[in-house]
Structure formats: structure tokens, C-alpha cells
């Protein structure tokens, strides 16, 4: 069986679709698409018809690359008003051998969720912190241990039901089944997790198009997050206002011409375009980069402040991701704002270097973790379609002591 997984990240700016194959503990990229989204504002679906057209285009691009139709996906849902709470669960180990199996792990996590359900919210997932058998040592994976009672501590994530229903309904309207859901903060940590991070406190800043999400992690598990109402669009607006160009042209100037740090810009390099009055104008790289840098500094400074609000504990790592973080010389602005205590994320998969894909890739890793914990051998493509696919080799190695070897997730579906 080929193990193929598809992940969708529906953003205000673009809809990202990533398809990977897990082979010999390595993720190989099979296909990816990024399509400008319509009908989506601040991560929420405002026009279902327009959003469906954008999503269909993204899916069709991937289908054309693969030569098959994507029928099952993982989806990221908005984290607005997400709630993160510590939960506990326990279950009696009643099989003849009193052995912890996948069944007991599934049940204990279900029990932890059942006792903490909210009327207006829907559970996204439970991230187990640790398990104990008969109050003995704490373990990450209790399978094979012998005892009478299995207990779990975890972080339960839930969001308003409309956050989930809107995304799932949109995807299913195209005849595609959503087999699992997650939120961006879970995807990001799984895209960048290292062995050291499993014992540290850290933060990830994801600069989206209309908003920036700041998430706090303890031992690799998200425990809090907050959303700042600024993102890449604000940079586009600044450029559009200063030079009196439309938003699409401003975006082009930002992505194709400007650099994130003005000290690396060339004062003699010029971008020629036409403003909204039809007049020819010339934009110097130095000048536009100063505009871009000013807004990036503001976003990062606000994110730094939010981290201090989320915790007064010492932060071991800060990772910056999102499409804006892929701008040239972005890392030097990060160094300046965070005094070299933060890094720009890097997705180590050939053909997928842009950080706008971090959520989609990370959610695939997270999904695989959940399958492993529950002991499910699963793929998202039919047997007939498997023969049509050929994996592209990548350098995205996943050692056993890293993210696929450290299981934190839970797969709710039977």
C-alpha cells in the first residue's frame, strides 16, 4: 500500500493544497498548488460560491499533476476563539492480558473529550501530554504496558462550530471527504519540530495575509494562541497608497521587486509601472523596501509583545513562518527585532520551500502521528489510483526520534 495524504489550507490570500507520500519514514512531495482565494476574509468564508470556485481550481491543478482525482483530505479550520484546556481521562484495561492496546488509547482520549464538551464549540483534537498505567511512570506511548487503569493528560482544542462547519461544508460540496481537521498552530509546530523542542517552551509567529497568529507551545504542544489584525495585505495597502497603484500591482512590486530589509536594497534599481491615473511611474527598490520594512517591523514588534502577554516564562525558541517570511532578507529584520533570538522557519522538502505551505505540510505530519498512535494503516487514495502515482524524492527525512517517532496526536474517526 502506498501511503498518500492530501492537506488543504484555506487562507484569505491563497488556498494551498499539498499531496505527499510517506515512504521509508520520509515524506515525498507528489503535488502542490496555490491559488488566489476569493470569498474568504480573515480566514473565514464570506462567499461560499466564490470560495468553492477557488478551491475547485486548486484541487483541479493537483488532480492534473497527479492524473487522479483527490477524494479525501485533511483540512485546517479557523482558530478564531479557539479554546485550549487541560483535560484528563481514564479507562479500565479489561482485556484478558490487561495490556494497553490501540483500543484503550482511543477510549481514554474519547473519555477525556467527553467530559469537557461545550454546547457552542466543537472539538478539533486532543493533544496528549502523557499517559500513565496504574499511576506508574509517565509515557508518551503506553502501548504494550500492563495494568488495570490507563490515564491521560492532554490539551483539548475546540472552536466555535461554525469555524468547522463552514470549511467542511465547502470542501464536501465538491464531493471531497474531510477525514480529519486541525488548526494552523498544530500544523506549524509539526512542520518545524525538532527533538529539542519536545522539552522546551516556544512560540511560532505565522504572518498570514490579513492576520498574524502567535502561538505558544509547551513541550511541542500548543497551549495558547492569539491573533493580530495585521498581515501581508497591510504591506500591499501601504505600497498601493504611497504610489497610487492598484492592489494587484502593489503585491507584484512587493513580491518581485522589494526586499524585506532596506539596507540590502539598490537605490539605482527601478521598477516601472503605471498608476491608477494612467501615468507612468518609476519605483526605486530602496524606497519601496523602506515602506515594506517599516510594516514588517511593526508586525514583528506586535508579535513580540503578544508573546510576553501569553507567558512570563523564558522562551527557548521563536519561529517565524507564513508567506511574508519568505521575502528576501526577511531574516535580518527578524534578527533586529528579536535580538537574534528568533529564526525564520525552513520547510525541508524539495519543491516546497515557501513558508506559506507550513500549515499544510505540518498537518500531514500530525495526521500520520495520529494514525500511528491508533495503529491504523491508512491512505487517502484508492488502490486503482495508486498505480498512477509516482513519488518525487525529497530530502525531508523524518528520523524515528523526531516528529514521526514522537506521537502526540489522536485520530477520532473509526
Buried (B, 14 or more C-beta within 10 A) or exposed (E): EBBBBBBBBBBBBBBBBBBBBBBEEBBBBBBBBBBEBBBBEBBBBEEBEBBBBBBBBBBBBBBEBBEBBBBBBBBBBBBBEBBBEEBBBEBEBEEEEBBBBBBBBBBBBBBBBEEBEBEEBBBBBBBBBBBBBEEEEEBBBBBEBEBEBBBBBBBBBBBBEBBBEBBBEBBEBEEBEBBBBBBBBBBBBBBBBEEEBBEBBBBBBBBBBBBBBBBBBBBBBBBBBBBBEBBBBBBBBBBBEEBEBBEEBBBBBBBEBBBBBBEBBEEEEEBEBEBEEEEEBEBBBBBBBBBBBEBBBBBBEBBBEBBEEBBEEEBBBBBBBBBBBBBEBBBBBBBEBBEEEBBBBBBBBEEBEBBBBBBBBBBBBBBBBBBBBBEEEBBBBEEEBBEEBEBEEBEBEBEEEBBBBBBBBBBBEE
